[in-house]
Each structure stands twice: as structure tokens, then as C-alpha cells.
Amino acid sequence: MKVPRRRFLHLAAGAAALPILPHVAGAQTYPMRPVKLVVGYAAGGVTDILARLMGQWLSERLGQPFIIENRPGAGSNIATEAVVNAPSDGYTLLMVSAAHAINVTLYEKLNYNLVRDIAPVAAVAHIPNVMEVNPSFPAKTVPEFIVYAKANPGKVNMASGGNGTAAHVAGELFKMMTGVDMVHVPYRGSPPALTDLFGGQVHVIFDPVSSSIGHIRAGKLRPLAVTTASRLEALPDVATVGDFVPGYEASTWVGVGAPRNTPAAIVAKLNKEINACLADPKIKARFADLGVTVISGSPSDLGKLIADETEKWAKVVKFSGAKPD
């Protein structure tokens, strides 16, 4: 399914400019009951942890519980459908992620239209990936890895947490930009993929830094590079892939969305409060501990991010021929 990029940006910008006077009273008293924040992944993952950190802060700030509801499955599509079909009253929100931008192309048919059915509320964070290998692997740098992989075409196994995941497409982008031939080995989540990487059954993974940083610090994994445009505070001595592959960047990201037609004044209030949460030094420190970078911004900023990422990953998904598990 092709996303109408210009229309998405127009809608995202238009939503911020809609008249809000009829809804001012509602926004001033919002929320008057618990708010549900739906996460498309199991409890314990980085998206879930970020949602819970924000939820606790917002609960204390706004005087109503922000309840985290985990609805894993189908690459976050189950959670998305639940929010799409919820009332547009600001009491059901969605943790939007890079998976949503990938799914637009990965799935031939979705029961929702991301552009039409989800209103951008606020960008939250970048979750960097790290290109890492078993310490016994011959390559110690990205250039050495490229040389080794080209000398051994089809013999380097690239693990991921599943077809179409952020880790998978980050690796496919690397393949596309370097011309190396690696065999993709999908797992059902990062933990089993990392287990086989420890054991040497697979050779490389582009894993979210939040799930790998402890193993890196313990010496169980060797980081070759981070996938962000700049180095990470959490891993200051680790180069970026882009240092050796100009233009490469493959961050995972998360934001908050709401059902379409959610009153603009409520979207604006949520955006303001989420940005206040992200500016709190304690929240920023907790995010940094996870290797996560706060991004914040307006609803239009999130709309643009989604549009840009949808266009970018469409090319990579098509190049890889990836299909959903």
C-alpha cells in the first residue's frame, strides 16, 4: 500500500491548525477518567518501558491514571486496530513506532490506514540500534566486516527479532548500501537471536541498544557501530555506521498517536504535557540509561517523521523482499 506522503503531511499540519474553541472546555477538564495507552508489544520491552515511565509521570501530573495496555501480535497491528476502532475522545492512545512505518509496505493489506486513522500527537524518542558481533568474529570494525562479508558471500548469518522488524530492515539497509551478501535468520524476538549470537550460530545483529547494552558492557558482544547519525552518550567510543557507509541511518523511534477526529484541543494538551514529561531531567536520565534519546516536538513533527520513515523503509522492504512472519 502506497502512503500519500503529501496528504499525510497536509493532514498532520492541518490537524494542528483546526479551530479548537468548541473543545476548549473539554480540553481544560481533560482527563476526567483513566486514559489507556496501548502498546503493541509484550511487557518488558523498551517501548513498554518508555510508555510506563511516561504513564506514571502523566498520571501524577494530570491526576488520572494512564494505564498501559499491552496488545502484542501481528507486528503491532492488533494494538493499532484496537486504537483505530476506539472512540475519538482522548482516552485511548497508541504508542506509535517505526514498525508502523515499516508495516505500510510489509503487509499487503491492513485493516486500517495509518494516514487516515491515526492522528499524530507527540514524538517521544529515538531508540538506536547497534551493529554487533560475537567477540570471536574476525572483524573488529565496519570496514573489516564489509571486507570479510564480501570475501565470504552468503556465509555470514544476520539475526533479527523477526521479519520486518526494525533490526531486520536496519540490516537490509546495510546490505543495500554496501552490496554485501548476508543470510537473514529471523527469530521470534531479540532474546533468542542474542542467545544464538552468543553461541556463534549467527554472526551479526542490528539490535536495539537498549536490549544489548548490558551484554556489550559485560563483554559478551562486540559493538562495531551504532546506527544513528551521531555517536551515543551511552557508547561514546563506538563509531557510527555512517562514518564508513555515508548516509546510513537506521534509528527505531516511538511516539504517541490517537484515533482520528480526536479533538484538536485534546491533542494539543496531550502534546504539551508529553513534551513537559520529556523535558523532566529525571525522565531524560531514565531514557539515557536505556540508551534512548528524547526527541519531542509538535504533532506535525511526528506526522513528518512517520511520512519520511514510511517512504524510506518502503524502498528497503521492497529491496529485501521481506514478508511478515
Phi and psi restraints in degrees (value plus and minus 20) as a CYANA .aco file:
   2 LYS   PHI    -109.2   -69.2
   2 LYS   PSI     109.5   149.5
   3 VAL   PHI    -105.3   -65.3
   3 VAL   PSI     107.5   147.5
   4 PRO   PHI     -93.6   -53.6
   4 PRO   PSI      71.1   111.1
   5 ARG   PHI     -76.4   -36.4
   5 ARG   PSI     -69.2   -29.2
   6 ARG   PHI     -82.5   -42.5
   6 ARG   PSI     -58.4   -18.4
   7 ARG   PHI     -85.7   -45.7
   7 ARG   PSI     -59.2   -19.2
   8 PHE   PHI     -81.9   -41.9
   8 PHE   PSI     -68.3   -28.3
   9 LEU   PHI     -83.3   -43.3
   9 LEU   PSI     -57.8   -17.8
  10 HIS   PHI     -84.0   -44.0
  10 HIS   PSI     -64.0   -24.0
  11 LEU   PHI     -86.4   -46.4
  11 LEU   PSI     -61.6   -21.6
  12 ALA   PHI     -83.4   -43.4
  12 ALA   PSI     -61.9   -21.9
  13 ALA   PHI     -91.7   -51.7
  13 ALA   PSI     -58.1   -18.1
  14 GLY   PHI     -85.6   -45.6
  14 GLY   PSI     -55.1   -15.1
  15 ALA   PHI     -81.3   -41.3
  15 ALA   PSI     -56.7   -16.7
  16 ALA   PHI     -91.4   -51.4
  16 ALA   PSI     -42.4    -2.4
  17 ALA   PHI    -119.3   -79.3
  17 ALA   PSI     -20.4    19.6
  18 LEU   PHI     -83.2   -43.2
  18 LEU   PSI     127.1   167.1
  19 PRO   PHI     -79.7   -39.7
  19 PRO   PSI     117.0   157.0
  20 ILE   PHI    -138.0   -98.0
  20 ILE   PSI     -21.4    18.6
  21 LEU   PHI     -76.0   -36.0
  21 LEU   PSI     -62.5   -22.5
  22 PRO   PHI     -82.5   -42.5
  22 PRO   PSI     -39.6     0.4
  23 HIS   PHI    -129.2   -89.2
  23 HIS   PSI     -15.3    24.7
  24 VAL   PHI     -80.0   -40.0
  24 VAL   PSI     -65.3   -25.3
  25 ALA   PHI     -81.0   -41.0
  25 ALA   PSI     -62.1   -22.1
  26 GLY   PHI     -84.4   -44.4
  26 GLY   PSI     -59.5   -19.5
  27 ALA   PHI     -88.0   -48.0
  27 ALA   PSI     -55.5   -15.5
  28 GLN   PHI     -84.7   -44.7
  28 GLN   PSI     -54.4   -14.4
  29 THR   PHI    -114.7   -74.7
  29 THR   PSI     -30.4     9.6
  30 TYR   PHI     -90.5   -50.5
  30 TYR   PSI     117.6   157.6
  31 PRO   PHI    -111.9   -71.9
  31 PRO   PSI     126.0   166.0
  32 MET   PHI    -124.9   -84.9
  32 MET   PSI     -22.7    17.3
  33 ARG   PHI    -173.1  -133.1
  33 ARG   PSI     154.4   194.4
  34 PRO   PHI     -78.0   -38.0
  34 PRO   PSI     125.0   165.0
  35 VAL   PHI    -129.8   -89.8
  35 VAL   PSI     115.6   155.6
  36 LYS   PHI    -121.8   -81.8
  36 LYS   PSI     106.6   146.6
  37 LEU   PHI    -132.0   -92.0
  37 LEU   PSI      89.2   129.2
  38 VAL   PHI    -110.4   -70.4
  38 VAL   PSI     110.9   150.9
  39 VAL   PHI    -136.8   -96.8
  39 VAL   PSI     110.3   150.3
  40 GLY   PHI    -104.8   -64.8
  40 GLY   PSI      -0.1    39.9
  41 TYR   PHI    -156.4  -116.4
  41 TYR   PSI     143.3   183.3
  42 ALA   PHI     -87.4   -47.4
  42 ALA   PSI     137.9   177.9
  43 ALA   PHI     -81.5   -41.5
  43 ALA   PSI     123.9   163.9
  44 GLY   PHI      84.7   124.7
  44 GLY   PSI     -37.9     2.1
  45 GLY   PHI     -98.7   -58.7
  45 GLY   PSI     151.1   191.1
  46 VAL   PHI     -85.4   -45.4
  46 VAL   PSI     -58.5   -18.5
  47 THR   PHI     -82.7   -42.7
  47 THR   PSI     -61.4   -21.4
  48 ASP   PHI     -83.6   -43.6
  48 ASP   PSI     -63.8   -23.8
  49 ILE   PHI     -82.9   -42.9
  49 ILE   PSI     -64.1   -24.1
  50 LEU   PHI     -82.8   -42.8
  50 LEU   PSI     -61.0   -21.0
  51 ALA   PHI     -81.7   -41.7
  51 ALA   PSI     -61.4   -21.4
  52 ARG   PHI     -89.0   -49.0
  52 ARG   PSI     -58.2   -18.2
  53 LEU   PHI     -82.3   -42.3
  53 LEU   PSI     -65.8   -25.8
  54 MET   PHI     -87.1   -47.1
  54 MET   PSI     -61.7   -21.7
  55 GLY   PHI     -79.9   -39.9
  55 GLY   PSI     -62.8   -22.8
  56 GLN   PHI     -83.7   -43.7
  56 GLN   PSI     -64.3   -24.3
  57 TRP   PHI     -82.5   -42.5
  57 TRP   PSI     -66.4   -26.4
  58 LEU   PHI     -86.6   -46.6
  58 LEU   PSI     -55.4   -15.4
  59 SER   PHI     -80.0   -40.0
  59 SER   PSI     -66.1   -26.1
  60 GLU   PHI     -88.4   -48.4
  60 GLU   PSI     -56.1   -16.1
  61 ARG   PHI     -92.8   -52.8
  61 ARG   PSI     -62.6   -22.6
  62 LEU   PHI    -123.6   -83.6
  62 LEU   PSI     -25.3    14.7
  63 GLY   PHI      57.9    97.9
  63 GLY   PSI      -6.9    33.1
  64 GLN   PHI    -155.1  -115.1
  64 GLN   PSI     125.3   165.3
  65 PRO   PHI     -84.4   -44.4
  65 PRO   PSI     115.8   155.8
  66 PHE   PHI    -124.4   -84.4
  66 PHE   PSI      86.1   126.1
  67 ILE   PHI    -114.2   -74.2
  67 ILE   PSI     107.1   147.1
  68 ILE   PHI    -107.9   -67.9
  68 ILE   PSI     102.9   142.9
  69 GLU   PHI    -136.1   -96.1
  69 GLU   PSI      96.9   136.9
  70 ASN   PHI    -109.8   -69.8
  70 ASN   PSI     103.5   143.5
  71 ARG   PHI    -150.2  -110.2
  71 ARG   PSI      54.2    94.2
  72 PRO   PHI     -93.4   -53.4
  72 PRO   PSI     139.7   179.7
  73 GLY   PHI     108.2   148.2
  73 GLY   PSI     127.6   167.6
  74 ALA   PHI      34.2    74.2
  74 ALA   PSI      21.5    61.5
  75 GLY   PHI      41.0    81.0
  75 GLY   PSI      13.1    53.1
  76 SER   PHI      64.7   104.7
  76 SER   PSI     -17.5    22.5
  77 ASN   PHI     -90.6   -50.6
  77 ASN   PSI     -51.2   -11.2
  78 ILE   PHI     -83.2   -43.2
  78 ILE   PSI     -65.8   -25.8
  79 ALA   PHI     -83.0   -43.0
  79 ALA   PSI     -62.0   -22.0
  80 THR   PHI     -83.3   -43.3
  80 THR   PSI     -64.0   -24.0
  81 GLU   PHI     -81.8   -41.8
  81 GLU   PSI     -57.4   -17.4
  82 ALA   PHI     -81.8   -41.8
  82 ALA   PSI     -60.8   -20.8
  83 VAL   PHI     -94.5   -54.5
  83 VAL   PSI     -60.7   -20.7
  84 VAL   PHI     -76.4   -36.4
  84 VAL   PSI     -57.5   -17.5
  85 ASN   PHI    -111.3   -71.3
  85 ASN   PSI     -16.2    23.8
  86 ALA   PHI    -104.5   -64.5
  86 ALA   PSI     139.7   179.7
  87 PRO   PHI     -80.1   -40.1
  87 PRO   PSI     127.1   167.1
  88 SER   PHI    -109.6   -69.6
  88 SER   PSI      44.3    84.3
  89 ASP   PHI    -144.0  -104.0
  89 ASP   PSI     -14.6    25.4
  90 GLY   PHI      65.5   105.5
  90 GLY   PSI     -16.2    23.8
  91 TYR   PHI    -121.8   -81.8
  91 TYR   PSI     -19.9    20.1
  92 THR   PHI    -153.8  -113.8
  92 THR   PSI      98.0   138.0
  93 LEU   PHI    -142.0  -102.0
  93 LEU   PSI     143.5   183.5
  94 LEU   PHI    -146.4  -106.4
  94 LEU   PSI     114.6   154.6
  95 MET   PHI     -99.1   -59.1
  95 MET   PSI      84.0   124.0
  96 VAL   PHI    -104.1   -64.1
  96 VAL   PSI     124.2   164.2
  97 SER   PHI    -162.8  -122.8
  97 SER   PSI     157.5   197.5
  98 ALA   PHI     -76.4   -36.4
  98 ALA   PSI     -48.8    -8.8
  99 ALA   PHI     -77.5   -37.5
  99 ALA   PSI     -54.7   -14.7
 100 HIS   PHI     -86.0   -46.0
 100 HIS   PSI     -59.4   -19.4
 101 ALA   PHI     -88.1   -48.1
 101 ALA   PSI     -57.0   -17.0
 102 ILE   PHI     -89.4   -49.4
 102 ILE   PSI     -61.4   -21.4
 103 ASN   PHI     -82.8   -42.8
 103 ASN   PSI     -46.4    -6.4
 104 VAL   PHI     -75.2   -35.2
 104 VAL   PSI     -58.2   -18.2
 105 THR   PHI    -117.7   -77.7
 105 THR   PSI     -52.8   -12.8
 106 LEU   PHI     -82.8   -42.8
 106 LEU   PSI     -60.6   -20.6
 107 TYR   PHI    -116.9   -76.9
 107 TYR   PSI     110.3   150.3
 108 GLU   PHI     -87.1   -47.1
 108 GLU   PSI     -51.9   -11.9
 109 LYS   PHI    -164.2  -124.2
 109 LYS   PSI     106.2   146.2
 110 LEU   PHI    -135.0   -95.0
 110 LEU   PSI     132.1   172.1
 111 ASN   PHI    -107.3   -67.3
 111 ASN   PSI      -1.8    38.2
 112 TYR   PHI    -173.8  -133.8
 112 TYR   PSI     145.2   185.2
 113 ASN   PHI    -138.7   -98.7
 113 ASN   PSI      93.8   133.8
 114 LEU   PHI     -75.3   -35.3
 114 LEU   PSI     -62.9   -22.9
 115 VAL   PHI     -85.1   -45.1
 115 VAL   PSI     -65.3   -25.3
 116 ARG   PHI     -98.3   -58.3
 116 ARG   PSI     -56.9   -16.9
 117 ASP   PHI    -121.9   -81.9
 117 ASP   PSI     -33.8     6.2
 118 ILE   PHI    -140.9  -100.9
 118 ILE   PSI     102.2   142.2
 119 ALA   PHI    -108.7   -68.7
 119 ALA   PSI     104.4   144.4
 120 PRO   PHI     -83.5   -43.5
 120 PRO   PSI     116.7   156.7
 121 VAL   PHI    -133.0   -93.0
 121 VAL   PSI     -77.5   -37.5
 122 ALA   PHI    -180.0  -140.0
 122 ALA   PSI     116.3   156.3
 123 ALA   PHI     -94.4   -54.4
 123 ALA   PSI     128.2   168.2
 124 VAL   PHI    -139.5   -99.5
 124 VAL   PSI     -76.8   -36.8
 125 ALA   PHI    -181.1  -141.1
 125 ALA   PSI     133.8   173.8
 126 HIS   PHI    -114.2   -74.2
 126 HIS   PSI     116.8   156.8
 127 ILE   PHI    -137.0   -97.0
 127 ILE   PSI      79.1   119.1
 128 PRO   PHI     -86.0   -46.0
 128 PRO   PSI     132.3   172.3
 129 ASN   PHI    -120.5   -80.5
 129 ASN   PSI     140.7   180.7
 130 VAL   PHI    -150.1  -110.1
 130 VAL   PSI     110.4   150.4
 131 MET   PHI    -102.0   -62.0
 131 MET   PSI      96.6   136.6
 132 GLU   PHI    -159.8  -119.8
 132 GLU   PSI     134.1   174.1
 133 VAL   PHI    -153.2  -113.2
 133 VAL   PSI     147.1   187.1
 134 ASN   PHI     -86.1   -46.1
 134 ASN   PSI     120.7   160.7
 135 PRO   PHI     -76.8   -36.8
 135 PRO   PSI     -39.8     0.2
 136 SER   PHI    -103.3   -63.3
 136 SER   PSI     -28.7    11.3
 137 PHE   PHI     -86.0   -46.0
 137 PHE   PSI     120.3   160.3
 138 PRO   PHI     -81.3   -41.3
 138 PRO   PSI     -53.9   -13.9
 139 ALA   PHI    -103.1   -63.1
 139 ALA   PSI     116.4   156.4
 140 LYS   PHI    -133.8   -93.8
 140 LYS   PSI     -25.4    14.6
 141 THR   PHI    -159.5  -119.5
 141 THR   PSI     146.1   186.1
 142 VAL   PHI     -82.4   -42.4
 142 VAL   PSI     -66.2   -26.2
 143 PRO   PHI     -78.8   -38.8
 143 PRO   PSI     -59.9   -19.9
 144 GLU   PHI     -85.1   -45.1
 144 GLU   PSI     -57.2   -17.2
 145 PHE   PHI     -83.6   -43.6
 145 PHE   PSI     -64.8   -24.8
 146 ILE   PHI     -82.1   -42.1
 146 ILE   PSI     -63.7   -23.7
 147 VAL   PHI     -81.0   -41.0
 147 VAL   PSI     -65.4   -25.4
 148 TYR   PHI     -83.8   -43.8
 148 TYR   PSI     -66.3   -26.3
 149 ALA   PHI     -84.3   -44.3
 149 ALA   PSI     -57.3   -17.3
 150 LYS   PHI     -92.2   -52.2
 150 LYS   PSI     -47.6    -7.6
 151 ALA   PHI     -99.4   -59.4
 151 ALA   PSI     -36.0     4.0
 152 ASN   PHI    -151.7  -111.7
 152 ASN   PSI      42.0    82.0
 153 PRO   PHI     -80.9   -40.9
 153 PRO   PSI     113.4   153.4
 154 GLY   PHI      55.2    95.2
 154 GLY   PSI     -15.8    24.2
 155 LYS   PHI    -127.2   -87.2
 155 LYS   PSI     -24.6    15.4
 156 VAL   PHI    -119.4   -79.4
 156 VAL   PSI     102.5   142.5
 157 ASN   PHI    -115.5   -75.5
 157 ASN   PSI     105.2   145.2
 158 MET   PHI    -125.2   -85.2
 158 MET   PSI      96.3   136.3
 159 ALA   PHI    -107.4   -67.4
 159 ALA   PSI     137.5   177.5
 160 SER   PHI    -174.3  -134.3
 160 SER   PSI     150.0   190.0
 161 GLY   PHI    -101.7   -61.7
 161 GLY   PSI     -10.2    29.8
 162 GLY   PHI     123.2   163.2
 162 GLY   PSI     139.6   179.6
 163 ASN   PHI     -81.7   -41.7
 163 ASN   PSI     110.8   150.8
 164 GLY   PHI      61.2   101.2
 164 GLY   PSI     -18.6    21.4
 165 THR   PHI     -93.0   -53.0
 165 THR   PSI     145.8   185.8
 166 ALA   PHI     -79.7   -39.7
 166 ALA   PSI     -58.1   -18.1
 167 ALA   PHI     -84.0   -44.0
 167 ALA   PSI     -60.2   -20.2
 168 HIS   PHI     -83.5   -43.5
 168 HIS   PSI     -72.0   -32.0
 169 VAL   PHI     -90.4   -50.4
 169 VAL   PSI     -46.7    -6.7
 170 ALA   PHI     -82.7   -42.7
 170 ALA   PSI     -60.9   -20.9
 171 GLY   PHI     -88.7   -48.7
 171 GLY   PSI     -58.3   -18.3
 172 GLU   PHI     -86.9   -46.9
 172 GLU   PSI     -55.5   -15.5
 173 LEU   PHI     -83.2   -43.2
 173 LEU   PSI     -60.3   -20.3
 174 PHE   PHI     -81.5   -41.5
 174 PHE   PSI     -65.1   -25.1
 175 LYS   PHI     -80.3   -40.3
 175 LYS   PSI     -64.3   -24.3
 176 MET   PHI     -84.2   -44.2
 176 MET   PSI     -57.5   -17.5
 177 MET   PHI    -107.2   -67.2
 177 MET   PSI     -38.4     1.6
 178 THR   PHI    -130.7   -90.7
 178 THR   PSI     -38.8     1.2
 179 GLY   PHI      58.0    98.0
 179 GLY   PSI      -5.9    34.1
 180 VAL   PHI    -100.1   -60.1
 180 VAL   PSI     134.7   174.7
 181 ASP   PHI    -130.6   -90.6
 181 ASP   PSI      84.9   124.9
 182 MET   PHI    -140.8  -100.8
 182 MET   PSI     129.6   169.6
 183 VAL   PHI    -114.4   -74.4
 183 VAL   PSI     101.0   141.0
 184 HIS   PHI     -98.8   -58.8
 184 HIS   PSI     109.3   149.3
 185 VAL   PHI    -140.5  -100.5
 185 VAL   PSI      81.5   121.5
 186 PRO   PHI    -103.3   -63.3
 186 PRO   PSI     122.8   162.8
 187 TYR   PHI    -141.7  -101.7
 187 TYR   PSI     152.1   192.1
 188 ARG   PHI    -114.8   -74.8
 188 ARG   PSI      54.8    94.8
 189 GLY   PHI      85.8   125.8
 189 GLY   PSI     143.6   183.6
 190 SER   PHI     -86.7   -46.7
 190 SER   PSI     -62.1   -22.1
 191 PRO   PHI     -73.9   -33.9
 191 PRO   PSI     -69.9   -29.9
 192 PRO   PHI     -87.6   -47.6
 192 PRO   PSI     -50.6   -10.6
 193 ALA   PHI     -85.2   -45.2
 193 ALA   PSI     -63.1   -23.1
 194 LEU   PHI     -86.6   -46.6
 194 LEU   PSI     -56.5   -16.5
 195 THR   PHI     -78.8   -38.8
 195 THR   PSI     -64.2   -24.2
 196 ASP   PHI     -93.3   -53.3
 196 ASP   PSI     -47.1    -7.1
 197 LEU   PHI     -88.4   -48.4
 197 LEU   PSI     -60.5   -20.5
 198 PHE   PHI     -77.9   -37.9
 198 PHE   PSI     -60.3   -20.3
 199 GLY   PHI    -103.3   -63.3
 199 GLY   PSI     -26.8    13.2
 200 GLY   PHI      65.2   105.2
 200 GLY   PSI     -14.8    25.2
 201 GLN   PHI     -89.9   -49.9
 201 GLN   PSI     -47.5    -7.5
 202 VAL   PHI    -145.1  -105.1
 202 VAL   PSI     145.1   185.1
 203 HIS   PHI    -132.0   -92.0
 203 HIS   PSI     -49.8    -9.8
 204 VAL   PHI    -168.8  -128.8
 204 VAL   PSI     132.1   172.1
 205 ILE   PHI    -167.6  -127.6
 205 ILE   PSI     128.1   168.1
 206 PHE   PHI    -127.4   -87.4
 206 PHE   PSI      58.5    98.5
 207 ASP   PHI    -117.2   -77.2
 207 ASP   PSI     129.1   169.1
 208 PRO   PHI     -75.9   -35.9
 208 PRO   PSI     112.6   152.6
 209 VAL   PHI     -80.6   -40.6
 209 VAL   PSI     -49.1    -9.1
 210 SER   PHI     -82.8   -42.8
 210 SER   PSI     -51.6   -11.6
 211 SER   PHI    -112.4   -72.4
 211 SER   PSI     -31.0     9.0
 212 SER   PHI    -131.4   -91.4
 212 SER   PSI     -36.4     3.6
 213 ILE   PHI     -81.8   -41.8
 213 ILE   PSI     -54.5   -14.5
 214 GLY   PHI     -85.1   -45.1
 214 GLY   PSI     -59.6   -19.6
 215 HIS   PHI     -89.5   -49.5
 215 HIS   PSI     -54.9   -14.9
 216 ILE   PHI     -85.3   -45.3
 216 ILE   PSI     -67.0   -27.0
 217 ARG   PHI     -85.1   -45.1
 217 ARG   PSI     -48.2    -8.2
 218 ALA   PHI    -104.0   -64.0
 218 ALA   PSI     -24.6    15.4
 219 GLY   PHI      61.9   101.9
 219 GLY   PSI      -8.8    31.2
 220 LYS   PHI    -101.3   -61.3
 220 LYS   PSI     -41.0    -1.0
 221 LEU   PHI    -153.4  -113.4
 221 LEU   PSI     128.7   168.7
 222 ARG   PHI    -126.5   -86.5
 222 ARG   PSI      95.6   135.6
 223 PRO   PHI     -98.7   -58.7
 223 PRO   PSI     109.6   149.6
 224 LEU   PHI    -112.4   -72.4
 224 LEU   PSI     -57.0   -17.0
 225 ALA   PHI    -191.5  -151.5
 225 ALA   PSI     136.8   176.8
 226 VAL   PHI    -115.8   -75.8
 226 VAL   PSI     137.4   177.4
 227 THR   PHI    -114.5   -74.5
 227 THR   PSI     -19.8    20.2
 228 THR   PHI     -99.1   -59.1
 228 THR   PSI     148.5   188.5
 229 ALA   PHI     -91.8   -51.8
 229 ALA   PSI     -44.6    -4.6
 230 SER   PHI    -151.1  -111.1
 230 SER   PSI     144.6   184.6
 231 ARG   PHI     -86.8   -46.8
 231 ARG   PSI     138.4   178.4
 232 LEU   PHI    -117.9   -77.9
 232 LEU   PSI     122.9   162.9
 233 GLU   PHI     -80.6   -40.6
 233 GLU   PSI     -55.8   -15.8
 234 ALA   PHI     -90.9   -50.9
 234 ALA   PSI     -45.4    -5.4
 235 LEU   PHI    -154.1  -114.1
 235 LEU   PSI      45.9    85.9
 236 PRO   PHI     -84.1   -44.1
 236 PRO   PSI     -42.8    -2.8
 237 ASP   PHI    -111.3   -71.3
 237 ASP   PSI     -20.2    19.8
 238 VAL   PHI    -116.8   -76.8
 238 VAL   PSI     107.1   147.1
 239 ALA   PHI     -88.5   -48.5
 239 ALA   PSI     151.1   191.1
 240 THR   PHI    -117.9   -77.9
 240 THR   PSI     133.7   173.7
 241 VAL   PHI     -78.9   -38.9
 241 VAL   PSI     -58.5   -18.5
 242 GLY   PHI     -82.7   -42.7
 242 GLY   PSI     -38.7     1.3
 243 ASP   PHI     -82.6   -42.6
 243 ASP   PSI     -46.8    -6.8
 244 PHE   PHI    -136.4   -96.4
 244 PHE   PSI     -42.5    -2.5
 245 VAL   PHI    -143.6  -103.6
 245 VAL   PSI      66.8   106.8
 246 PRO   PHI     -73.5   -33.5
 246 PRO   PSI     110.9   150.9
 247 GLY   PHI      72.6   112.6
 247 GLY   PSI     -28.5    11.5
 248 TYR   PHI     -93.3   -53.3
 248 TYR   PSI     112.9   152.9
 249 GLU   PHI    -179.4  -139.4
 249 GLU   PSI     113.1   153.1
 250 ALA   PHI    -171.0  -131.0
 250 ALA   PSI      42.0    82.0
 251 SER   PHI    -102.1   -62.1
 251 SER   PSI     122.8   162.8
 252 THR   PHI    -100.9   -60.9
 252 THR   PSI     137.0   177.0
 253 TRP   PHI    -169.7  -129.7
 253 TRP   PSI     140.5   180.5
 254 VAL   PHI    -156.5  -116.5
 254 VAL   PSI     133.9   173.9
 255 GLY   PHI    -172.2  -132.2
 255 GLY   PSI    -194.0  -154.0
 256 VAL   PHI    -141.8  -101.8
 256 VAL   PSI     112.7   152.7
 257 GLY   PHI    -145.2  -105.2
 257 GLY   PSI     150.2   190.2
 258 ALA   PHI    -161.0  -121.0
 258 ALA   PSI     142.7   182.7
 259 PRO   PHI     -79.7   -39.7
 259 PRO   PSI     128.9   168.9
 260 ARG   PHI     -78.4   -38.4
 260 ARG   PSI     134.2   174.2
 261 ASN   PHI      50.2    90.2
 261 ASN   PSI      -9.8    30.2
 262 THR   PHI     -81.5   -41.5
 262 THR   PSI     111.8   151.8
 263 PRO   PHI     -71.0   -31.0
 263 PRO   PSI     115.1   155.1
 264 ALA   PHI     -78.7   -38.7
 264 ALA   PSI     -54.3   -14.3
 265 ALA   PHI     -87.4   -47.4
 265 ALA   PSI     -54.8   -14.8
 266 ILE   PHI     -91.2   -51.2
 266 ILE   PSI     -60.9   -20.9
 267 VAL   PHI     -79.1   -39.1
 267 VAL   PSI     -63.9   -23.9
 268 ALA   PHI     -83.4   -43.4
 268 ALA   PSI     -60.4   -20.4
 269 LYS   PHI     -86.5   -46.5
 269 LYS   PSI     -64.1   -24.1
 270 LEU   PHI     -80.9   -40.9
 270 LEU   PSI     -62.7   -22.7
 271 ASN   PHI     -80.0   -40.0
 271 ASN   PSI     -65.0   -25.0
 272 LYS   PHI     -81.5   -41.5
 272 LYS   PSI     -64.9   -24.9
 273 GLU   PHI     -92.5   -52.5
 273 GLU   PSI     -57.6   -17.6
 274 ILE   PHI     -85.1   -45.1
 274 ILE   PSI     -61.5   -21.5
 275 ASN   PHI     -84.7   -44.7
 275 ASN   PSI     -55.9   -15.9
 276 ALA   PHI     -84.6   -44.6
 276 ALA   PSI     -60.0   -20.0
 277 CYS   PHI     -79.9   -39.9
 277 CYS   PSI     -66.8   -26.8
 278 LEU   PHI     -89.5   -49.5
 278 LEU   PSI     -40.2    -0.2
 279 ALA   PHI    -105.9   -65.9
 279 ALA   PSI     -30.5     9.5
 280 ASP   PHI     -87.4   -47.4
 280 ASP   PSI     105.0   145.0
 281 PRO   PHI     -75.8   -35.8
 281 PRO   PSI     -54.0   -14.0
 282 LYS   PHI     -88.0   -48.0
 282 LYS   PSI     -61.0   -21.0
 283 ILE   PHI     -86.7   -46.7
 283 ILE   PSI     -63.7   -23.7
 284 LYS   PHI     -80.5   -40.5
 284 LYS   PSI     -58.0   -18.0
 285 ALA   PHI     -87.5   -47.5
 285 ALA   PSI     -60.7   -20.7
 286 ARG   PHI     -84.8   -44.8
 286 ARG   PSI     -61.2   -21.2
 287 PHE   PHI     -81.9   -41.9
 287 PHE   PSI     -64.0   -24.0
 288 ALA   PHI     -81.9   -41.9
 288 ALA   PSI     -56.4   -16.4
 289 ASP   PHI     -79.3   -39.3
 289 ASP   PSI     -49.5    -9.5
 290 LEU   PHI    -108.5   -68.5
 290 LEU   PSI     -21.0    19.0
 291 GLY   PHI      57.6    97.6
 291 GLY   PSI       1.3    41.3
 292 VAL   PHI    -125.5   -85.5
 292 VAL   PSI     122.0   162.0
 293 THR   PHI    -131.2   -91.2
 293 THR   PSI     107.0   147.0
 294 VAL   PHI     -87.1   -47.1
 294 VAL   PSI     119.0   159.0
 295 ILE   PHI    -141.1  -101.1
 295 ILE   PSI     -58.7   -18.7
 296 SER   PHI      31.6    71.6
 296 SER   PSI    -179.5  -139.5
 297 GLY   PHI     100.4   140.4
 297 GLY   PSI    -197.5  -157.5
 298 SER   PHI    -107.8   -67.8
 298 SER   PSI     148.5   188.5
 299 PRO   PHI     -76.5   -36.5
 299 PRO   PSI     -58.3   -18.3
 300 SER   PHI     -84.8   -44.8
 300 SER   PSI     -54.6   -14.6
 301 ASP   PHI     -82.3   -42.3
 301 ASP   PSI     -63.3   -23.3
 302 LEU   PHI     -86.3   -46.3
 302 LEU   PSI     -60.2   -20.2
 303 GLY   PHI     -79.2   -39.2
 303 GLY   PSI     -61.4   -21.4
 304 LYS   PHI     -86.8   -46.8
 304 LYS   PSI     -60.9   -20.9
 305 LEU   PHI     -79.8   -39.8
 305 LEU   PSI     -65.5   -25.5
 306 ILE   PHI     -81.8   -41.8
 306 ILE   PSI     -64.4   -24.4
 307 ALA   PHI     -82.8   -42.8
 307 ALA   PSI     -65.6   -25.6
 308 ASP   PHI     -82.2   -42.2
 308 ASP   PSI     -64.9   -24.9
 309 GLU   PHI     -89.4   -49.4
 309 GLU   PSI     -55.7   -15.7
 310 THR   PHI     -82.4   -42.4
 310 THR   PSI     -63.1   -23.1
 311 GLU   PHI     -86.5   -46.5
 311 GLU   PSI     -63.0   -23.0
 312 LYS   PHI     -83.3   -43.3
 312 LYS   PSI     -70.3   -30.3
 313 TRP   PHI     -96.8   -56.8
 313 TRP   PSI     -39.7     0.3
 314 ALA   PHI     -79.2   -39.2
 314 ALA   PSI     -61.9   -21.9
 315 LYS   PHI     -84.6   -44.6
 315 LYS   PSI     -60.3   -20.3
 316 VAL   PHI     -92.4   -52.4
 316 VAL   PSI     -62.1   -22.1
 317 VAL   PHI     -80.7   -40.7
 317 VAL   PSI     -63.0   -23.0
 318 LYS   PHI     -85.9   -45.9
 318 LYS   PSI     -60.1   -20.1
 319 PHE   PHI     -81.7   -41.7
 319 PHE   PSI     -61.8   -21.8
 320 SER   PHI    -100.6   -60.6
 320 SER   PSI     -42.0    -2.0
 321 GLY   PHI      51.0    91.0
 321 GLY   PSI       0.8    40.8
 322 ALA   PHI     -82.3   -42.3
 322 ALA   PSI     122.9   162.9
 323 LYS   PHI    -147.9  -107.9
 323 LYS   PSI     128.6   168.6
 324 PRO   PHI     -85.3   -45.3
 324 PRO   PSI     130.2   170.2
